[in-house]
Amino acid sequence: METDWGIATKENNMVHSAAAYDVERNRADFPVLSRKVRGKPLVYLDNAATTQKPKAVIDRLTEYYTSENANIHRGVHYLSEVATAAYEEARAKVQRFLHAVKPQEIVFVRGTTEAINLVANSYGRLNVEEGDEVILSVMEHHSNIVPWQILCQEKGAQLRVVPVADDGELILEAYEKLLGPRTKLVAITHVSNALGTINPVREIIGLAHGKGIPVLLDGAQAVAHMPVDVLALDCDFYSFSGHKLFGPTGIGVLYGKAALLDAMLPYQGGGDMIRSVSFEKAAYNDLPFKFEAGTPNIAGAIGLGAAIDYVQRIGLDRAAAHEHELLHYATTKLCAVQGLQLVGSARQKTGILSFVLDGLHPHDVGTVLDMDGVAIRAGHHCTMPLMERFGVPATARASLALYNNREDVDALVRAIHKAIEVLRRPT
Ligand code: C6P
């Protein structure tokens, strides 16, 4: 079953049992959630920045370094074979997770940022020329702005930007008008990290493909919160970071359609991405190795595979339903706080609650919340153009994950009341 919002529920993402969603059991899987911070129980609501890691992932990393560590694709010895098999199995897990056609379409990178830089430097350099255009939206993370800006400056091309309505939804009519004969690529976030808006990516892709334009989706804020099916979406590139999916830092994924990746030149040169080298020339390796120069983050990829196993056991569709219910609960509670304004109220949202409090700086709010063990993020969230659009320098942002519960939200609201009292107290 698929929705207009690009959310697919397929067998692969439903390997969990039909038992009721047990958030307390999920919490117990994450060791850090039982620690105290500043003498208070940790209330972790900074999941859009990075998620915590379940014991299954931590154990897999320990197991790898304890008994499997070796370099891959190179050695003739036993450990190298074991490590290579584990690394490639992780790639196959990502392929199944995203519903990609084949593992060759999965390139391991450091994270979303590197994935987008790869596309901008390789696909972009080859296909964007003077006078061409790349379409982004106002709600993009800097990682999906700056690489395109650098490319456009180098080529004499232009960025065209899809506006956002007051509720945080993209203005699709404006997007449609921007698509033109000079558009070489559309690069749009699947889910906004600062607003929580789930963009209508199926429609966005359909409109672009209608004019023969490829689409890159930034899935950094999507993959931990909904099943994603790149085949059903028919997107051309999809990127995400392992650390936002309960996996390790320093590992991420670029999905690309094989035909596009095949036609692209390497992004970086080095070991593993070549077939042969002389001082005159190099012949490049097959996909996906052509894009994986140097020793990769082997442990990271294997840890990401364990994270994927973990979320599939939980069931992303069930996690999404839980987070949606919690978002509704939190929205109602936050809206009842006097002087609090939510930024971003799209009809389709993940569990991101960006807010400002009358007369208080979000950084001060974040600092006071931290004194109560409540971890949120305050700042521009690497979306400065979006902050400008909403006329705020920054917001405070609480972001939910599959292990958050109503007690977390209650603690957040209590801490906000306290922050208001402390920060408004005359000195
Ligand atoms: N957003 C946040 O607190 P990296 O750093 O490469 O893993 O991910 C970059 C990135 C790209 N796109 C989106 C939509 C993102 O949310 C992020 C990371 C974090 O919102 C850190 S700024």
Boltz pocket constraint, residues with backbone or C-beta under 6 A from the ligand:
constraints:
  - pocket:
      binder: B
      contacts: [[A, 48], [A, 49], [A, 50], [A, 110], [A, 111], [A, 112], [A, 113], [A, 114], [A, 141], [A, 143], [A, 144], [A, 189], [A, 191], [A, 192], [A, 193], [A, 194], [A, 218], [A, 220], [A, 221], [A, 241], [A, 377], [A, 381], [A, 382]]
      max_distance: 6.0
